[in-house]
Amino acid sequence: MSYQRILSMILVSLALVACDAKQQGTTPAATYTPPAATTSAAAPGVANAAPVPTTLFRNVHIFSGQGSSLSEASNVLVRGNRIEKISTADIQPETGTTVIDGAGRTLMPGLIDMHWHSMFATATLADLTADNGYINIIAAAESTRTLMRGFTTIRDVGGSSFALKRAVDEGQLPGPRIYPSGAMISVTSGHGDFRHGIDLPRVIGGPLTQQERTGEAMIADSPDEVRMRVREQLMQGASQIKLTAGGGVSSPNSPLDAITFTPEELRAAVQAASNWGTYVTVHAYTSEAIRQAIDAGVKCIEHGSLMDDKTAQLIKTKGIWLSMQPFPPELGNAFPKGSNEWNKAQEVFAGNDHAYELAKKYGLKVAWGTDVLFSRALATRQGAILASLTKWYSPAETLTMATSTNAELLQLSGKRNPYPGVLGRVEEGALADLLLVDGNPIENIQLVADPEHKFLVIMKDGKLYKNTVAAAR
């Protein structure tokens, strides 16, 4: 894709977001400006380099990303993209510092969604066969909306989000940090195989289908193919690898009880990822698919909704991460009622409650995500889906999971971590991804479900993307 086409896509995306914001009566990136220089020392031969920007939050009660209570009234100084100082004593701002009076409100880490699909969240199933340029445009628009819901980091577990990540990182458009998996890797007839009958029979080494050419999903039917597809994602910048180890809801030819990859194929993926210092996470609902993946060396299970007690014990013994989602019933509305996909969704929803009970029973390492697919309406409820986690966890446990716990799982990427540093915490030295909340979310978790009105300040990487509090300089 040419540079001119990419630039055109970004400009169209920003226009769409601005139009959408105007209709909703809000400005999603009210204080956003393209990134400026962040070093106070002039480079050789360059005079008058811009000083490091500083922001001072005064009189805030901090939820640090851990614990069950807020701090006493404190002041937080951000310099560049990191938290420099936290103190209950007054901090005198330097000239040029943006001072935000918290007025006793809550300062907390930006939220992290560990199971997000940047390319599919607001697309439709029909869009998957549309012009890929359209998919990129709506993904860029949704990326900005995601950030303005207070989600400063997402882990993308399926879809070609590499170009979107680059545009966000370069400051071409507002969006969250993206930990990309690249194409989800599946097998013929597995979850993620959206091909039509006319694409069969498949010939190993033959022409790629559209979903493969666009990098949304790749089919691999041998250990060698799996190894190659994993390496291709790593070559493009994947921070972790995603395989679909069992059947799924949205794929029309993938029964829930199906075990897709062979042990040899799974081990090939794990070895290729391990050689690059990162890990494999797998989509798996059933106990059989989960156990096979763990035996092959997989470090994280996505979903686990239909697991049994014995499998939960194995997850605990092996120290495996469980990335779960409190699936809202509306998620099934993406499929026609009574369809094969709709019926599979009901089975998964029915098992999810038991899976959370097992996770609590054995104290499993549980991360949180949404897995929103094919629904812009549901994407807008990202915070509400987080709040629904209180069916099983306290508000403080819920907020911890969506901040410091999720950030801990992100560290499994090792040197493939695109954003080295401390995320998910409000502490000195941590990356400055912060939310100023109008109220106490530990007392009222529903605040996170109303980001437009309750998130007064949204900061990512030390930059203010939203600020509705009067600021002084």
Buried (B, 14 or more C-beta within 10 A) or exposed (E): EEEEEBEEBBBBBBEBBBEBBEEEEBBBBBBBEEBEEBEEEEEEEEEEBEBBBBBBBBBBBBBBBBBEEBBEEBBBBBBBBBBBBBEEEEBEBEEEBBBBBBEEBBBBBBBBBBBBBBBBBBBBBEBBEEEBEEBBBBBBBBBBBBBBBBBBBBBBBBBBBBBBBBBBBEBBBBBBBBBBBBBBBBBBBBBBBBBEEEBEEBEEEEEEBBBBEBBBBBBBBBBEBBBBBBBBBBEBBBBBBBBBBBBBBBBBBBEBEBBBBBEEBBBBBBBBBBEBEBBBBBBBBBBBBBBBBBEBBBBBBBBBBBBBEEBBBBBBEEEBBBBBBBBBEEBBBBBEEEEBBBBBBEBBBEBBEBBBEBBBEBEBBBBBBBBBBBBBEBBBBBBBBBBBBBEBBEBBBBBBBBBBBBBBBBEBBBEBBBBEBBBBBBBBEBBBBBBBBBBBBBEBBBBBBBBBEBBBBBBBBBBBBBBBBEBEE
